[in-house]
Amino acid sequence: MRYRHFGRTGWQVSEISFGAWPIGNAWGSVSDHDALAALHASIDHGVNFIDTADVYGDGRSEQLVARVLKERSERVYVATKAGRRLDPHNAVGYNRENLTAFVNRSLQNLGGDALDLLQLHCPPHECYYMPEVFGFLDDLVQAGKLRFYGVSVEKVEEALKAIEFPNVQSVQIIFNIFRQRPADLFFEQAERRKVGILARVPLASGLLSGRMTAATSFPPDDHRNFNIHGEAFDVGETFSGIDFHEGLEAVEQLRPLVPGGATLAQFALRWILMFDAVSCAIPGAKNAAQATQNAGASGLEPLSPDTMACVRSLYDARIRDKVHQRW
């Protein structure tokens, strides 16, 4: 496993880390046994950064992470998120009382006196123009409840606005072969301000794993059932905003580019790591085998300029017009 600087925190984080949404909920059922095994396997292979959220399984994901870390001696950084418990989810709800309550709940779930990193969980657009929200987070740092804070965003413009606040340490943003816009402008600005970047949805909700076909069906409790054509509330996130079947066709064009001995998922993760601005990619895993495969992407050789150009050409020809201007 290779490690990278994480913004201004002083941390060195594994360039392939662990996204803990799938072990919470909404990706089909995952047993405690498999979830714990996935976490252990990741740490066994050098992963030292885990991304979760208070709404992943209504706290289940955080609690599973805490169980594993009690059994490990390694220093593992845990990032969680707050805000999506609000109903309705509006900017007014991002107030001192609610944020403090969310932090206290996550502290209870995860254990410990302070959260390593709290991220606002894709807050409403208006929040980026409310300096008091970031002031509340500053106060939570001063109170010793947070070590650092950042944001998870939906749009590049939100990321650019967020890093204007001086104590935002990180931005989590969708970045993968099917969602390339962040590299055009945001990466340069984040590097200039020394802001860590977490590449979320790095496998395009599983499309880039190479394991799906036109016959693939999802369990009833899997959120991907409702976004096959990008029609659900999170249009633009699931499958990176492209039609599932169009995505499958694009995947077939990527397969010849995968180096021998690697999987398509590892290739897709290695592509992300070709961008130095990225601190880490955070693929999810529902079992130990998936976690082990993901970690293996760090050991692949860098992709050639010709391969990178081929990926870009595919994106420009098949994907760009569907998603680039939107996010």
C-alpha positions as a LaTeX table, in Angstrom:
\begin{tabular}{lrrr}
\hline
Residue & $x$ (\AA) & $y$ (\AA) & $z$ (\AA) \\
\hline
Met1 & 0.00 & 0.00 & 0.00 \\
Arg2 & 1.22 & 3.47 & $-0.86$ \\
Tyr3 & 0.38 & 6.55 & 1.22 \\
Arg4 & $-0.28$ & 10.20 & 0.41 \\
His5 & $-0.42$ & 13.50 & 2.25 \\
Phe6 & $-3.92$ & 14.40 & 3.40 \\
Gly7 & $-4.18$ & 18.14 & 2.99 \\
Arg8 & $-2.78$ & 20.16 & 5.90 \\
Thr9 & $-3.64$ & 17.57 & 8.57 \\
Gly10 & $-0.18$ & 16.03 & 8.69 \\
Trp11 & $-1.73$ & 12.60 & 8.07 \\
Gln12 & $-0.37$ & 10.06 & 5.62 \\
Val13 & $-3.36$ & 8.10 & 4.35 \\
Ser14 & $-3.58$ & 4.96 & 2.26 \\
Glu15 & $-4.25$ & 5.89 & $-1.34$ \\
Ile16 & $-6.88$ & 3.14 & $-1.45$ \\
Ser17 & $-9.08$ & 3.53 & 1.60 \\
Phe18 & $-12.41$ & 2.07 & 2.71 \\
Gly19 & $-15.86$ & 3.47 & 1.96 \\
Ala20 & $-18.26$ & 2.17 & 4.60 \\
Trp21 & $-21.62$ & 2.99 & 3.01 \\
Pro22 & $-22.17$ & $-0.57$ & 1.69 \\
Ile23 & $-21.78$ & $-2.09$ & 5.16 \\
Gly24 & $-24.41$ & 0.28 & 6.52 \\
Asn25 & $-27.35$ & $-0.12$ & 4.19 \\
Ala26 & $-28.81$ & 0.63 & 0.75 \\
Trp27 & $-26.46$ & $-1.68$ & $-1.17$ \\
Gly28 & $-28.20$ & $-4.94$ & $-0.34$ \\
Ser29 & $-27.96$ & $-6.85$ & 2.92 \\
Val30 & $-24.52$ & $-7.36$ & 4.44 \\
Ser31 & $-24.07$ & $-9.52$ & 7.52 \\
Asp32 & $-22.05$ & $-8.31$ & 10.49 \\
His33 & $-19.63$ & $-11.16$ & 9.82 \\
Asp34 & $-18.95$ & $-10.06$ & 6.23 \\
Ala35 & $-18.79$ & $-6.37$ & 7.13 \\
Leu36 & $-16.28$ & $-6.94$ & 9.91 \\
Ala37 & $-14.23$ & $-9.25$ & 7.69 \\
Ala38 & $-14.12$ & $-6.58$ & 4.97 \\
Leu39 & $-12.84$ & $-4.00$ & 7.43 \\
His40 & $-10.23$ & $-6.34$ & 8.88 \\
Ala41 & $-9.03$ & $-7.36$ & 5.42 \\
Ser42 & $-8.63$ & $-3.73$ & 4.40 \\
Ile43 & $-6.52$ & $-2.92$ & 7.45 \\
Asp44 & $-4.52$ & $-6.12$ & 6.92 \\
His45 & $-3.59$ & $-4.77$ & 3.49 \\
Gly46 & $-2.49$ & $-1.37$ & 4.76 \\
Val47 & $-5.68$ & 0.69 & 4.64 \\
Asn48 & $-5.57$ & 3.33 & 7.37 \\
Phe49 & $-8.49$ & 5.59 & 6.42 \\
Ile50 & $-12.20$ & 4.74 & 6.65 \\
Asp51 & $-15.04$ & 6.93 & 5.44 \\
Thr52 & $-18.50$ & 6.48 & 6.97 \\
Ala53 & $-21.55$ & 8.56 & 7.90 \\
Asp54 & $-24.14$ & 8.75 & 10.65 \\
Val55 & $-26.94$ & 7.82 & 8.24 \\
Tyr56 & $-25.31$ & 4.67 & 6.87 \\
Gly57 & $-27.61$ & 2.13 & 8.43 \\
Asp58 & $-28.74$ & 4.72 & 10.99 \\
Gly59 & $-25.40$ & 4.42 & 12.78 \\
Arg60 & $-24.73$ & 0.75 & 12.02 \\
Ser61 & $-21.74$ & 1.52 & 9.82 \\
Glu62 & $-20.12$ & 3.70 & 12.48 \\
Gln63 & $-20.71$ & 1.04 & 15.12 \\
Leu64 & $-19.16$ & $-1.71$ & 12.98 \\
Val65 & $-16.10$ & 0.45 & 12.37 \\
Ala66 & $-15.79$ & 1.01 & 16.13 \\
Arg67 & $-15.96$ & $-2.73$ & 16.79 \\
Val68 & $-13.11$ & $-3.43$ & 14.41 \\
Leu69 & $-10.88$ & $-0.64$ & 15.66 \\
Lys70 & $-11.16$ & $-1.93$ & 19.22 \\
Glu71 & $-9.50$ & $-5.10$ & 17.98 \\
Arg72 & $-6.70$ & $-3.39$ & 16.04 \\
Ser73 & $-3.53$ & $-1.69$ & 17.21 \\
Glu74 & $-2.91$ & 0.25 & 13.98 \\
Arg75 & $-3.66$ & 3.97 & 13.74 \\
Val76 & $-6.68$ & 4.18 & 11.48 \\
Tyr77 & $-8.24$ & 7.56 & 10.68 \\
Val78 & $-12.04$ & 7.64 & 10.58 \\
Ala79 & $-14.03$ & 10.26 & 8.71 \\
Thr80 & $-17.76$ & 10.50 & 9.25 \\
Lys81 & $-20.45$ & 12.87 & 8.02 \\
Ala82 & $-23.33$ & 14.88 & 9.40 \\
Gly83 & $-26.39$ & 16.64 & 8.06 \\
Arg84 & $-28.44$ & 14.03 & 6.27 \\
Arg85 & $-30.36$ & 13.15 & 9.40 \\
Leu86 & $-32.24$ & 16.41 & 8.93 \\
Asp87 & $-35.84$ & 16.04 & 7.76 \\
Pro88 & $-36.44$ & 18.19 & 5.87 \\
His89 & $-32.86$ & 18.47 & 4.69 \\
Asn90 & $-32.51$ & 22.23 & 4.46 \\
Ala91 & $-29.89$ & 24.87 & 5.20 \\
Val92 & $-31.73$ & 26.14 & 8.26 \\
Gly93 & $-31.10$ & 22.80 & 9.94 \\
Tyr94 & $-27.32$ & 23.27 & 9.79 \\
Asn95 & $-27.33$ & 25.15 & 13.06 \\
Arg96 & $-25.23$ & 24.86 & 16.19 \\
Glu97 & $-27.73$ & 22.73 & 18.10 \\
Asn98 & $-28.21$ & 20.15 & 15.36 \\
Leu99 & $-24.55$ & 19.88 & 14.37 \\
Thr100 & $-23.53$ & 19.44 & 18.00 \\
Ala101 & $-26.16$ & 16.72 & 18.46 \\
Phe102 & $-25.00$ & 14.91 & 15.31 \\
Val103 & $-21.37$ & 15.04 & 16.45 \\
Asn104 & $-22.24$ & 13.74 & 19.90 \\
Arg105 & $-24.17$ & 10.83 & 18.38 \\
Ser106 & $-21.27$ & 9.90 & 16.11 \\
Leu107 & $-18.88$ & 10.11 & 19.04 \\
Gln108 & $-21.10$ & 7.65 & 20.89 \\
Asn109 & $-21.23$ & 5.30 & 17.90 \\
Leu110 & $-17.52$ & 5.45 & 17.17 \\
Gly111 & $-16.17$ & 5.81 & 20.70 \\
Gly112 & $-13.41$ & 8.19 & 21.69 \\
Asp113 & $-13.29$ & 11.81 & 22.70 \\
Ala114 & $-12.94$ & 13.45 & 19.27 \\
Leu115 & $-13.82$ & 12.68 & 15.66 \\
Asp116 & $-10.81$ & 12.59 & 13.36 \\
Leu117 & $-12.69$ & 14.25 & 10.50 \\
Leu118 & $-16.28$ & 15.43 & 10.25 \\
Gln119 & $-17.67$ & 16.21 & 6.81 \\
Leu120 & $-20.84$ & 18.11 & 6.04 \\
His121 & $-22.85$ & 15.52 & 4.11 \\
Cys122 & $-23.65$ & 17.12 & 0.74 \\
Pro123 & $-25.38$ & 20.08 & 2.40 \\
Pro124 & $-27.84$ & 22.32 & 0.55 \\
His125 & $-26.20$ & 24.79 & $-1.81$ \\
Glu126 & $-27.10$ & 27.71 & 0.46 \\
Cys127 & $-24.84$ & 26.40 & 3.22 \\
Tyr128 & $-21.74$ & 27.33 & 1.26 \\
Tyr129 & $-22.82$ & 30.96 & 1.55 \\
Met130 & $-23.46$ & 30.76 & 5.31 \\
Pro131 & $-20.13$ & 31.39 & 7.09 \\
Glu132 & $-21.78$ & 30.77 & 10.43 \\
Val133 & $-22.10$ & 27.07 & 9.56 \\
Phe134 & $-18.33$ & 26.77 & 9.28 \\
Gly135 & $-18.02$ & 28.86 & 12.41 \\
Phe136 & $-20.04$ & 26.23 & 14.31 \\
Leu137 & $-17.54$ & 23.63 & 13.10 \\
Asp138 & $-14.64$ & 25.82 & 14.22 \\
Asp139 & $-16.21$ & 25.95 & 17.66 \\
Leu140 & $-16.53$ & 22.15 & 17.75 \\
Val141 & $-12.82$ & 21.90 & 16.94 \\
Gln142 & $-12.03$ & 24.34 & 19.73 \\
Ala143 & $-14.21$ & 22.32 & 22.08 \\
Gly144 & $-12.12$ & 19.22 & 21.31 \\
Lys145 & $-14.95$ & 17.27 & 19.67 \\
Leu146 & $-13.40$ & 17.40 & 16.18 \\
Arg147 & $-9.81$ & 17.24 & 15.06 \\
Phe148 & $-10.57$ & 18.47 & 11.55 \\
Tyr149 & $-13.54$ & 19.08 & 9.27 \\
Gly150 & $-14.33$ & 19.08 & 5.58 \\
Val151 & $-17.24$ & 18.70 & 3.17 \\
Ser152 & $-18.73$ & 16.12 & 0.87 \\
Val153 & $-20.12$ & 17.83 & $-2.22$ \\
Glu154 & $-22.24$ & 17.13 & $-5.25$ \\
Lys155 & $-20.94$ & 19.81 & $-7.62$ \\
Val156 & $-17.52$ & 21.18 & $-8.56$ \\
Glu157 & $-18.79$ & 24.70 & $-7.91$ \\
Glu158 & $-19.66$ & 23.72 & $-4.33$ \\
Ala159 & $-16.17$ & 22.32 & $-3.86$ \\
Leu160 & $-14.60$ & 25.55 & $-5.09$ \\
Lys161 & $-16.78$ & 27.60 & $-2.76$ \\
Ala162 & $-16.12$ & 25.33 & 0.23 \\
Ile163 & $-12.34$ & 25.67 & 0.05 \\
Glu164 & $-12.65$ & 29.43 & 0.41 \\
Phe165 & $-13.29$ & 28.73 & 4.11 \\
Pro166 & $-9.79$ & 28.53 & 5.59 \\
Asn167 & $-10.33$ & 25.59 & 7.94 \\
Val168 & $-11.91$ & 23.23 & 5.42 \\
Gln169 & $-9.30$ & 20.48 & 5.33 \\
Ser170 & $-10.83$ & 18.14 & 2.77 \\
Val171 & $-13.38$ & 17.77 & 0.01 \\
Gln172 & $-15.07$ & 14.52 & $-0.92$ \\
Ile173 & $-16.28$ & 14.55 & $-4.51$ \\
Ile174 & $-17.34$ & 12.03 & $-7.15$ \\
Phe175 & $-14.36$ & 11.31 & $-9.37$ \\
Asn176 & $-13.99$ & 8.31 & $-11.64$ \\
Ile177 & $-13.55$ & 7.35 & $-15.28$ \\
Phe178 & $-17.19$ & 8.32 & $-15.92$ \\
Arg179 & $-17.01$ & 11.59 & $-13.94$ \\
Gln180 & $-13.89$ & 13.53 & $-14.87$ \\
Arg181 & $-14.85$ & 17.17 & $-14.47$ \\
Pro182 & $-13.20$ & 17.72 & $-11.04$ \\
Ala183 & $-9.78$ & 17.33 & $-12.65$ \\
Asp184 & $-10.34$ & 20.28 & $-14.99$ \\
Leu185 & $-10.22$ & 23.10 & $-12.42$ \\
Phe186 & $-10.93$ & 21.97 & $-8.90$ \\
Phe187 & $-7.84$ & 19.79 & $-8.45$ \\
Glu188 & $-5.53$ & 22.70 & $-9.26$ \\
Gln189 & $-7.26$ & 24.95 & $-6.73$ \\
Ala190 & $-7.32$ & 22.25 & $-4.04$ \\
Glu191 & $-3.60$ & 21.60 & $-4.48$ \\
Arg192 & $-2.88$ & 25.30 & $-4.24$ \\
Arg193 & $-4.74$ & 25.52 & $-0.93$ \\
Lys194 & $-3.39$ & 22.14 & 0.28 \\
Val195 & $-6.85$ & 20.61 & 0.64 \\
Gly196 & $-7.22$ & 16.83 & 0.79 \\
Ile197 & $-9.40$ & 15.17 & $-1.87$ \\
Leu198 & $-11.43$ & 12.02 & $-1.28$ \\
Ala199 & $-12.61$ & 10.40 & $-4.53$ \\
Arg200 & $-16.05$ & 9.04 & $-3.77$ \\
Val201 & $-18.12$ & 6.63 & $-5.88$ \\
Pro202 & $-14.82$ & 5.62 & $-7.54$ \\
Leu203 & $-16.33$ & 2.58 & $-9.26$ \\
Ala204 & $-19.47$ & 4.36 & $-10.49$ \\
Ser205 & $-21.77$ & 2.41 & $-8.13$ \\
Gly206 & $-20.23$ & $-0.84$ & $-9.29$ \\
Leu207 & $-20.38$ & $-0.26$ & $-13.04$ \\
Leu208 & $-16.60$ & $-0.02$ & $-13.19$ \\
Ser209 & $-16.15$ & $-3.23$ & $-11.22$ \\
Gly210 & $-16.66$ & $-5.15$ & $-14.45$ \\
Arg211 & $-18.92$ & $-7.63$ & $-12.69$ \\
Met212 & $-22.26$ & $-6.34$ & $-13.98$ \\
Thr213 & $-24.13$ & $-7.35$ & $-17.12$ \\
Ala214 & $-27.43$ & $-6.47$ & $-18.74$ \\
Ala215 & $-28.96$ & $-9.32$ & $-16.72$ \\
Thr216 & $-27.75$ & $-7.95$ & $-13.38$ \\
Ser217 & $-30.52$ & $-7.38$ & $-10.85$ \\
Phe218 & $-30.24$ & $-5.75$ & $-7.45$ \\
Pro219 & $-31.75$ & $-6.82$ & $-4.11$ \\
Pro220 & $-34.96$ & $-5.00$ & $-3.09$ \\
Asp221 & $-33.09$ & $-2.96$ & $-0.46$ \\
Asp222 & $-30.42$ & $-1.77$ & $-2.91$ \\
His223 & $-30.75$ & 1.90 & $-3.89$ \\
Arg224 & $-29.48$ & 1.18 & $-7.40$ \\
Asn225 & $-32.88$ & $-0.30$ & $-8.28$ \\
Phe226 & $-34.29$ & 3.21 & $-8.40$ \\
Asn227 & $-31.66$ & 4.79 & $-10.62$ \\
Ile228 & $-31.23$ & 2.48 & $-13.57$ \\
His229 & $-32.02$ & 5.38 & $-15.89$ \\
Gly230 & $-30.90$ & 8.21 & $-13.60$ \\
Glu231 & $-34.48$ & 8.90 & $-12.61$ \\
Ala232 & $-34.24$ & 8.98 & $-8.81$ \\
Phe233 & $-33.59$ & 11.78 & $-6.34$ \\
Asp234 & $-29.82$ & 11.28 & $-6.56$ \\
Val235 & $-29.61$ & 11.50 & $-10.34$ \\
Gly236 & $-26.00$ & 12.14 & $-11.17$ \\
Glu237 & $-24.58$ & 10.07 & $-8.30$ \\
Thr238 & $-25.68$ & 6.48 & $-8.83$ \\
Phe239 & $-23.88$ & 5.06 & $-11.88$ \\
Ser240 & $-22.29$ & 8.52 & $-12.15$ \\
Gly241 & $-25.48$ & 9.81 & $-13.72$ \\
Ile242 & $-25.42$ & 7.74 & $-16.89$ \\
Asp243 & $-27.91$ & 5.16 & $-18.05$ \\
Phe244 & $-26.96$ & 1.76 & $-16.64$ \\
His245 & $-27.02$ & 0.00 & $-20.00$ \\
Glu246 & $-25.04$ & 2.75 & $-21.74$ \\
Gly247 & $-22.52$ & 2.44 & $-18.95$ \\
Leu248 & $-22.20$ & $-1.30$ & $-19.56$ \\
Glu249 & $-21.38$ & $-0.64$ & $-23.21$ \\
Ala250 & $-18.66$ & 1.84 & $-22.23$ \\
Val251 & $-17.23$ & $-0.68$ & $-19.76$ \\
Glu252 & $-16.75$ & $-3.18$ & $-22.57$ \\
Gln253 & $-14.62$ & $-0.63$ & $-24.40$ \\
Leu254 & $-12.44$ & $-0.25$ & $-21.30$ \\
Arg255 & $-11.70$ & $-3.95$ & $-20.86$ \\
Pro256 & $-8.94$ & $-4.14$ & $-23.52$ \\
Leu257 & $-7.03$ & $-1.44$ & $-21.61$ \\
Val258 & $-6.80$ & $-3.45$ & $-18.37$ \\
Pro259 & $-3.24$ & $-4.73$ & $-17.79$ \\
Gly260 & $-2.67$ & $-8.44$ & $-17.40$ \\
Gly261 & $-3.27$ & $-9.77$ & $-13.92$ \\
Ala262 & $-5.48$ & $-6.83$ & $-12.91$ \\
Thr263 & $-9.23$ & $-6.56$ & $-12.64$ \\
Leu264 & $-11.28$ & $-3.82$ & $-14.22$ \\
Ala265 & $-12.02$ & $-2.46$ & $-10.73$ \\
Gln266 & $-8.31$ & $-2.24$ & $-9.94$ \\
Phe267 & $-7.70$ & $-0.53$ & $-13.28$ \\
Ala268 & $-10.44$ & 2.02 & $-12.57$ \\
Leu269 & $-8.97$ & 2.76 & $-9.13$ \\
Arg270 & $-5.44$ & 3.02 & $-10.54$ \\
Trp271 & $-6.72$ & 5.53 & $-13.08$ \\
Ile272 & $-7.89$ & 7.76 & $-10.20$ \\
Leu273 & $-4.50$ & 7.49 & $-8.53$ \\
Met274 & $-2.81$ & 8.88 & $-11.64$ \\
Phe275 & $-3.99$ & 12.29 & $-10.40$ \\
Asp276 & $-1.59$ & 13.53 & $-7.74$ \\
Ala277 & $-4.18$ & 15.89 & $-6.25$ \\
Val278 & $-6.25$ & 12.94 & $-5.03$ \\
Ser279 & $-5.45$ & 11.93 & $-1.45$ \\
Cys280 & $-7.27$ & 8.62 & $-1.68$ \\
Ala281 & $-10.04$ & 6.74 & $-3.43$ \\
Ile282 & $-12.68$ & 5.25 & $-1.13$ \\
Pro283 & $-14.26$ & 2.20 & $-2.79$ \\
Gly284 & $-16.78$ & 0.26 & $-0.77$ \\
Ala285 & $-16.56$ & $-3.43$ & 0.01 \\
Lys286 & $-19.14$ & $-5.86$ & 1.36 \\
Asn287 & $-16.78$ & $-8.74$ & 2.08 \\
Ala288 & $-13.12$ & $-9.55$ & 2.57 \\
Ala289 & $-12.54$ & $-10.59$ & $-1.05$ \\
Gln290 & $-13.75$ & $-7.24$ & $-2.41$ \\
Ala291 & $-11.69$ & $-5.35$ & 0.17 \\
Thr292 & $-8.56$ & $-7.31$ & $-0.74$ \\
Gln293 & $-9.08$ & $-6.71$ & $-4.45$ \\
Asn294 & $-9.56$ & $-2.99$ & $-3.93$ \\
Ala295 & $-6.39$ & $-2.66$ & $-1.87$ \\
Gly296 & $-4.45$ & $-4.40$ & $-4.63$ \\
Ala297 & $-4.97$ & $-1.44$ & $-6.95$ \\
Ser298 & $-2.28$ & 0.46 & $-5.06$ \\
Gly299 & 0.32 & $-2.04$ & $-6.25$ \\
Leu300 & $-0.37$ & $-1.65$ & $-9.97$ \\
Glu301 & 2.18 & 0.10 & $-12.15$ \\
Pro302 & 1.27 & 3.61 & $-13.36$ \\
Leu303 & $-0.88$ & 3.67 & $-16.47$ \\
Ser304 & 0.82 & 4.73 & $-19.69$ \\
Pro305 & 0.11 & 8.08 & $-21.38$ \\
Asp306 & $-1.47$ & 6.16 & $-24.26$ \\
Thr307 & $-3.83$ & 4.36 & $-21.87$ \\
Met308 & $-4.77$ & 7.61 & $-20.15$ \\
Ala309 & $-5.47$ & 9.17 & $-23.56$ \\
Cys310 & $-7.66$ & 6.22 & $-24.55$ \\
Val311 & $-9.72$ & 6.59 & $-21.37$ \\
Arg312 & $-10.16$ & 10.29 & $-22.01$ \\
Ser313 & $-11.19$ & 9.66 & $-25.62$ \\
Leu314 & $-13.83$ & 7.17 & $-24.47$ \\
Tyr315 & $-15.13$ & 9.68 & $-21.93$ \\
Asp316 & $-15.26$ & 12.48 & $-24.49$ \\
Ala317 & $-17.05$ & 10.31 & $-27.05$ \\
Arg318 & $-19.57$ & 8.48 & $-24.88$ \\
Ile319 & $-19.94$ & 10.10 & $-21.47$ \\
Arg320 & $-19.03$ & 13.78 & $-21.42$ \\
Asp321 & $-22.19$ & 15.21 & $-22.97$ \\
Lys322 & $-24.37$ & 13.32 & $-20.48$ \\
Val323 & $-22.73$ & 14.41 & $-17.23$ \\
His324 & $-19.84$ & 16.84 & $-17.57$ \\
Gln325 & $-21.75$ & 20.11 & $-17.65$ \\
Arg326 & $-24.14$ & 19.07 & $-14.86$ \\
Trp327 & $-21.77$ & 18.30 & $-12.00$ \\
\hline
\end{tabular}
